[in-house]
Amino acid sequence: MQDYLQNLLQQRQQAHLYRTRLVHDSPQTPVLTINGQQILNFCSNDYLGLANHPQLKIALQQGVEKYGVGSGASHLVNGHTQAHHDLEQQLAAFVGRERALIFSTGYMANIGIITGLLGRNDAIFLDKWDHASLVDAALLSRAKLYRYAHQNFAQLENHLATSKEIHKLIVTDGVFSMDGDLAFLPQLVELAEKYHAWLMVDDAHGLGVLGETGRGSVEYYQLNATDVPILMGTLGKAFGVAGAFVAGSELLIETLIQTARSYIYTTALPPALAVTLQTSLNLVSTETWRRQRLHTLIHYFCQQAKLKQLVITNSITPIQPIILGDAERAMRVSQQLLQQNILVTAIRPPTVPQGSARLRITLSAAHTESQIDYLLESLHKILNL
């Protein structure tokens, strides 16, 4: 075993695909402390700058005082507190669904939803750029898996038209996590209706960010619960804490309580986090300036990047990739930025397709224009060496 593992790691190193962890000793903010150095952080999913919000810290402390630290059991044994229950009701109201169900992580939510609803005689249709957790969930469900090229709806329709399975589920990211582009949800809704399929949207990177009131990609396209009956969201990105949820009809949630193994067979999220998330949800709803500030910074970044002739995508979200192609080059540029006290992660295969390694820059409402200027100036110099 040791020889096999050593060989496996050597292969990854030689292909410039080896992953390492940076240890920081500070709150999640635009500036992190790493090895005693102040490092400008452009790779966090803390889009609204809530992860270190004072009200959330107070809420967490109050939650611990009331409920202690651990939940002690799974939701269906005795780990489901009033804090969990209240959070589910507030999440359902936030996204305009009858009910919601919370999971410990987004990965567990996707696994639970898809395996809890589908089996061997069913079919799942996935965009090639969907998140890895959706792919794994589809494989674990044992349903027939159809993959279609990114946003290629002609190919998707062909799959839908020719499939003979009993139930059909179309699954998509609302915002694709590596490119920052939006799924064309109206077209997916149309195809789902035409072929009597169900539609599930993983809106991990859209909730809190998109839409007039931050209700995500579904609100951005002015769709509703009938159009998108299965909505999944995470609570560790724009909401700044941890966890995930699925929202939908009363019947959907009751079914998942009975069938979602990653919900049934795991310890419930610490109740203090559920208390904290209620405060976070309130801040997302009331502090609308955060979302407005974020979009101002996104526009500023794109405008200034083009002035410096940096090649960017057409993303309107906080995810702004600089595609470099070669994994070794992406790693080298990331390291050169770190030497300038800027942290931007190099994303390489298999997370992204071969030949599309990139810097995945993410913006937060807590960033400043001057921090963005420094990033872009550094990038311009490095890429033009």
C-alpha positions as CSV (number, residue, x, y, z in Angstrom):
1,M,0.0,0.0,0.0
2,Q,2.8,2.5,0.9
3,D,4.5,2.0,-2.5
4,Y,1.2,2.5,-4.3
5,L,0.4,5.7,-2.4
6,Q,3.9,7.1,-2.9
7,N,3.6,6.4,-6.6
8,L,0.2,8.1,-6.8
9,L,1.4,11.2,-5.1
10,Q,4.5,11.4,-7.3
11,Q,2.3,11.3,-10.4
12,R,0.3,14.2,-9.1
13,Q,3.4,16.2,-8.3
14,Q,4.9,15.6,-11.8
15,A,1.6,16.7,-13.4
16,H,1.5,19.9,-11.3
17,L,-1.8,18.6,-9.7
18,Y,-0.6,18.2,-6.1
19,R,-2.7,20.0,-3.6
20,T,-1.5,21.5,-0.4
21,R,-3.1,23.5,2.4
22,L,-2.2,27.0,3.5
23,V,-2.7,27.5,7.3
24,H,-3.9,30.9,8.3
25,D,-4.3,32.2,11.8
26,S,-7.1,34.8,11.4
27,P,-10.8,35.4,10.8
28,Q,-12.1,34.9,7.2
29,T,-11.7,38.5,5.9
30,P,-10.1,40.1,2.8
31,V,-6.8,40.0,4.7
32,L,-5.5,36.8,6.2
33,T,-2.5,36.2,8.5
34,I,-0.3,33.4,7.0
35,N,3.1,32.7,8.6
36,G,3.0,36.1,10.3
37,Q,2.4,37.9,7.0
38,Q,-0.7,39.9,6.0
39,I,-2.0,38.3,2.8
40,L,-4.7,39.8,0.6
41,N,-7.4,37.2,0.1
42,F,-9.1,36.8,-3.2
43,C,-10.2,33.2,-3.1
44,S,-12.9,33.1,-0.4
45,N,-16.6,32.3,-1.0
46,D,-17.5,34.8,1.8
47,Y,-19.3,36.9,-0.8
48,L,-21.1,39.3,1.5
49,G,-18.4,39.6,4.1
50,L,-20.4,38.0,6.9
51,A,-18.0,35.3,8.1
52,N,-16.5,37.7,10.7
53,H,-19.6,39.8,11.4
54,P,-19.9,40.9,15.0
55,Q,-23.6,40.0,15.2
56,L,-22.9,36.5,14.1
57,K,-20.2,36.0,16.7
58,I,-22.6,37.2,19.4
59,A,-25.3,34.9,18.1
60,L,-23.0,31.9,18.1
61,Q,-22.0,32.7,21.7
62,Q,-25.7,33.0,22.7
63,G,-26.4,29.7,20.9
64,V,-23.7,27.9,22.8
65,E,-25.0,29.3,26.1
66,K,-28.5,28.0,25.4
67,Y,-27.8,24.7,23.6
68,G,-24.2,23.8,24.4
69,V,-21.8,22.7,21.7
70,G,-22.9,19.4,20.1
71,S,-26.4,18.4,19.0
72,G,-25.7,15.0,20.5
73,A,-27.6,12.9,17.9
74,S,-29.1,12.8,14.4
75,H,-32.2,14.8,13.7
76,L,-34.5,11.8,13.9
77,V,-33.2,10.6,17.2
78,N,-33.1,13.6,19.5
79,G,-30.7,16.1,17.8
80,H,-33.4,18.3,16.2
81,T,-33.7,21.4,18.4
82,Q,-36.0,24.4,18.2
83,A,-33.1,26.3,16.7
84,H,-33.0,23.9,13.8
85,H,-36.7,23.9,13.3
86,D,-36.9,27.7,13.3
87,L,-34.1,28.0,10.8
88,E,-35.8,25.6,8.4
89,Q,-39.0,27.7,8.6
90,Q,-37.1,30.9,8.0
91,L,-35.2,29.4,5.1
92,A,-38.4,28.2,3.5
93,A,-39.9,31.6,3.8
94,F,-36.7,33.2,2.4
95,V,-36.8,31.2,-0.8
96,G,-40.6,31.1,-1.1
97,R,-41.1,27.3,-0.6
98,E,-43.5,25.4,1.7
99,R,-40.7,23.8,3.7
100,A,-36.9,23.4,4.0
101,L,-34.6,20.7,5.4
102,I,-31.1,21.5,6.7
103,F,-28.0,19.3,6.1
104,S,-24.5,19.5,7.6
105,T,-22.8,20.3,4.3
106,G,-23.7,21.0,0.7
107,Y,-22.1,17.8,-0.4
108,M,-24.3,15.8,2.0
109,A,-27.4,17.7,0.8
110,N,-26.8,16.8,-2.8
111,I,-26.1,13.2,-2.0
112,G,-29.2,13.0,0.2
113,I,-31.6,14.7,-2.2
114,I,-30.6,12.8,-5.3
115,T,-30.2,9.3,-3.8
116,G,-33.3,9.8,-1.8
117,L,-35.5,10.6,-4.8
118,L,-34.1,8.3,-7.6
119,G,-33.1,4.8,-8.2
120,R,-32.1,2.2,-10.8
121,N,-35.1,2.7,-13.1
122,D,-34.7,6.5,-13.2
123,A,-32.6,9.0,-15.2
124,I,-30.5,12.0,-14.2
125,F,-29.4,14.7,-16.6
126,L,-26.3,16.7,-15.6
127,D,-24.4,19.6,-17.2
128,K,-20.8,18.7,-17.8
129,W,-19.7,21.5,-15.5
130,D,-22.0,20.6,-12.6
131,H,-20.4,20.4,-9.2
132,A,-18.6,17.2,-8.2
133,S,-21.1,16.5,-5.4
134,L,-23.9,16.3,-8.0
135,V,-21.9,13.9,-10.1
136,D,-21.2,11.7,-7.1
137,A,-24.8,11.8,-6.0
138,A,-26.0,10.8,-9.5
139,L,-23.5,7.8,-9.5
140,L,-24.6,6.7,-6.0
141,S,-28.3,6.8,-6.9
142,R,-27.6,4.1,-9.5
143,A,-29.9,5.9,-11.9
144,K,-29.0,6.2,-15.6
145,L,-26.7,9.2,-16.0
146,Y,-26.8,11.4,-19.0
147,R,-24.2,14.2,-19.3
148,Y,-24.6,17.1,-21.7
149,A,-22.0,19.6,-22.9
150,H,-22.1,22.8,-20.9
151,Q,-25.3,24.7,-21.6
152,N,-25.9,22.6,-24.7
153,F,-29.7,22.3,-24.6
154,A,-30.0,20.7,-28.0
155,Q,-28.0,17.8,-26.6
156,L,-30.0,17.8,-23.4
157,E,-33.2,17.7,-25.3
158,N,-32.0,14.8,-27.4
159,H,-31.2,12.9,-24.2
160,L,-34.6,13.7,-22.7
161,A,-36.4,12.7,-25.8
162,T,-34.6,9.3,-26.2
163,S,-34.5,8.2,-22.5
164,K,-37.0,5.6,-21.5
165,E,-36.6,5.7,-17.7
166,I,-39.5,6.2,-15.4
167,H,-38.5,9.4,-13.7
168,K,-36.3,12.1,-15.1
169,L,-34.4,14.7,-13.1
170,I,-32.5,17.6,-14.6
171,V,-29.9,18.9,-12.2
172,T,-27.8,22.1,-12.7
173,D,-25.8,24.6,-10.7
174,G,-27.5,28.0,-10.6
175,V,-24.0,29.6,-10.8
176,F,-21.2,27.4,-12.1
177,S,-18.6,27.4,-9.4
178,M,-15.4,27.6,-11.5
179,D,-16.5,29.9,-14.3
180,G,-19.1,32.1,-12.5
181,D,-21.6,31.9,-15.4
182,L,-25.3,31.4,-14.8
183,A,-27.3,28.4,-15.9
184,F,-30.0,29.4,-18.4
185,L,-32.8,28.4,-16.1
186,P,-35.8,29.5,-18.3
187,Q,-34.6,27.0,-21.0
188,L,-34.3,24.2,-18.5
189,V,-37.7,25.0,-17.1
190,E,-39.1,24.7,-20.6
191,L,-37.4,21.4,-21.3
192,A,-38.5,20.0,-17.9
193,E,-42.1,20.8,-18.7
194,K,-41.9,19.5,-22.2
195,Y,-40.5,16.1,-21.2
196,H,-42.2,15.8,-17.8
197,A,-38.9,15.9,-15.9
198,W,-38.2,17.3,-12.5
199,L,-35.7,20.2,-12.2
200,M,-33.3,20.7,-9.3
201,V,-31.1,23.8,-9.0
202,D,-28.0,23.8,-6.7
203,D,-27.8,27.5,-6.0
204,A,-24.8,27.4,-3.7
205,H,-23.1,30.4,-5.4
206,G,-26.3,32.3,-6.3
207,L,-28.2,32.6,-3.0
208,G,-27.5,35.9,-1.2
209,V,-25.8,37.2,-4.3
210,L,-28.2,37.3,-7.2
211,G,-31.8,38.6,-7.5
212,E,-33.3,41.9,-6.4
213,T,-33.6,40.6,-2.8
214,G,-30.8,38.0,-2.8
215,R,-33.0,35.0,-3.4
216,G,-30.6,33.7,-6.0
217,S,-30.6,32.6,-9.6
218,V,-34.3,31.6,-9.4
219,E,-35.3,35.1,-8.5
220,Y,-32.8,36.5,-11.0
221,Y,-34.8,34.8,-13.8
222,Q,-38.1,35.7,-12.1
223,L,-39.1,32.0,-11.7
224,N,-41.0,30.4,-8.9
225,A,-41.3,27.1,-6.9
226,T,-43.5,25.5,-9.6
227,D,-40.7,26.2,-12.2
228,V,-37.9,24.9,-9.9
229,P,-39.5,22.4,-7.5
230,I,-36.2,21.3,-5.9
231,L,-33.9,24.1,-4.7
232,M,-30.6,23.4,-2.8
233,G,-28.5,26.1,-1.2
234,T,-25.4,26.3,1.0
235,L,-24.9,28.4,4.1
236,G,-21.1,28.7,4.2
237,K,-20.7,31.1,1.3
238,A,-22.8,34.3,1.1
239,F,-24.4,33.4,4.5
240,G,-20.9,33.2,6.1
241,V,-21.5,30.2,8.4
242,A,-21.8,26.5,7.5
243,G,-24.4,23.9,6.4
244,A,-26.9,23.6,3.6
245,F,-30.5,23.0,2.9
246,V,-33.1,21.9,0.4
247,A,-36.4,23.7,-0.1
248,G,-39.5,22.6,-1.8
249,S,-43.0,21.3,-1.2
250,E,-44.3,19.8,2.0
251,L,-44.4,16.4,0.2
252,L,-40.8,16.7,-1.0
253,I,-39.4,17.5,2.4
254,E,-41.4,14.8,4.2
255,T,-40.1,12.3,1.6
256,L,-36.5,13.3,2.1
257,I,-36.8,13.0,5.9
258,Q,-37.7,9.4,5.2
259,T,-35.2,8.6,2.4
260,A,-32.2,10.9,2.5
261,R,-29.5,8.8,4.1
262,S,-27.0,11.6,4.5
263,Y,-29.7,13.4,6.6
264,I,-30.9,10.4,8.5
265,Y,-27.6,8.8,9.4
266,T,-25.5,11.7,10.7
267,T,-25.3,13.9,13.7
268,A,-27.3,17.1,13.4
269,L,-25.5,20.4,12.8
270,P,-24.6,22.1,16.1
271,P,-27.6,24.0,17.3
272,A,-25.5,27.1,18.0
273,L,-24.8,27.3,14.3
274,A,-28.5,27.1,13.5
275,V,-29.0,30.1,15.9
276,T,-26.2,31.9,14.1
277,L,-27.7,31.2,10.7
278,Q,-31.0,32.8,11.7
279,T,-29.0,36.0,12.4
280,S,-27.2,35.7,9.1
281,L,-30.4,35.2,7.2
282,N,-31.7,38.4,8.7
283,L,-28.6,40.3,7.7
284,V,-28.8,39.0,4.2
285,S,-32.4,40.2,4.0
286,T,-31.9,43.6,5.7
287,E,-28.4,44.8,4.9
288,T,-29.0,45.1,1.2
289,W,-26.1,47.4,0.8
290,R,-23.8,44.4,1.0
291,R,-25.2,42.9,-2.2
292,Q,-25.2,46.3,-3.9
293,R,-21.6,46.9,-2.8
294,L,-20.6,43.5,-4.1
295,H,-22.0,44.1,-7.6
296,T,-20.3,47.6,-7.6
297,L,-17.0,45.8,-7.0
298,I,-17.7,43.2,-9.6
299,H,-18.3,45.9,-12.2
300,Y,-15.2,47.7,-11.1
301,F,-13.1,44.6,-11.3
302,C,-14.3,43.8,-14.8
303,Q,-13.8,47.4,-16.0
304,Q,-10.3,47.7,-14.7
305,A,-9.3,44.3,-15.9
306,K,-10.3,45.1,-19.4
307,L,-8.4,48.4,-19.2
308,K,-5.3,46.4,-18.3
309,Q,-6.0,44.0,-21.2
310,L,-6.4,41.0,-18.9
311,V,-8.5,38.3,-20.5
312,I,-11.6,37.6,-18.4
313,T,-14.9,35.9,-18.9
314,N,-18.3,37.4,-19.1
315,S,-19.2,36.5,-15.5
316,I,-21.5,38.9,-13.6
317,T,-20.9,37.0,-10.4
318,P,-18.2,37.3,-7.7
319,I,-16.4,34.4,-9.4
320,Q,-14.0,35.9,-11.9
321,P,-11.6,33.3,-13.5
322,I,-8.4,34.1,-15.3
323,I,-8.0,31.0,-17.6
324,L,-4.3,30.2,-18.1
325,G,-4.6,26.8,-19.7
326,D,-1.6,24.9,-18.4
327,A,-1.6,23.6,-14.8
328,E,2.1,24.4,-14.3
329,R,1.6,28.0,-15.4
330,A,-1.5,28.4,-13.2
331,M,0.6,27.2,-10.2
332,R,3.5,29.4,-11.1
333,V,1.3,32.6,-11.4
334,S,-0.4,31.7,-8.1
335,Q,2.9,31.4,-6.4
336,Q,4.2,34.6,-7.9
337,L,1.1,36.4,-6.6
338,L,1.7,34.9,-3.1
339,Q,5.1,36.5,-3.2
340,Q,3.3,39.8,-3.6
341,N,1.2,38.9,-0.6
342,I,-1.9,38.0,-2.7
343,L,-3.7,34.7,-2.3
344,V,-5.5,33.4,-5.4
345,T,-5.9,29.6,-5.7
346,A,-4.8,27.8,-8.9
347,I,-7.6,25.5,-10.0
348,R,-6.4,22.6,-12.0
349,P,-7.8,19.3,-13.4
350,P,-9.8,17.3,-12.5
351,T,-11.7,20.2,-10.9
352,V,-11.7,21.9,-14.3
353,P,-11.3,20.3,-17.8
354,Q,-7.8,19.6,-19.2
355,G,-6.3,22.7,-20.7
356,S,-8.4,25.1,-18.7
357,A,-6.4,25.5,-15.5
358,R,-7.1,29.0,-14.1
359,L,-6.8,31.4,-11.2
360,R,-10.2,31.5,-9.6
361,I,-10.6,35.1,-8.3
362,T,-13.5,35.7,-6.0
363,L,-14.7,39.0,-4.7
364,S,-16.3,40.0,-1.5
365,A,-18.4,43.0,-0.4
366,A,-15.7,43.5,2.2
367,H,-13.0,44.2,-0.5
368,T,-11.9,47.7,-1.4
369,E,-11.2,49.2,-4.8
370,S,-7.6,49.8,-3.8
371,Q,-7.2,46.1,-3.0
372,I,-8.6,45.2,-6.4
373,D,-6.2,47.7,-8.0
374,Y,-3.3,46.0,-6.3
375,L,-4.4,42.6,-7.5
376,L,-4.9,43.7,-11.1
377,E,-1.6,45.6,-11.2
378,S,0.3,42.6,-9.9
379,L,-1.5,40.3,-12.3
380,H,-0.7,42.6,-15.2
381,K,3.0,42.6,-14.3
382,I,3.3,38.9,-13.8
383,L,1.4,37.9,-16.9
384,N,3.5,40.3,-19.1
385,L,6.9,39.2,-17.8
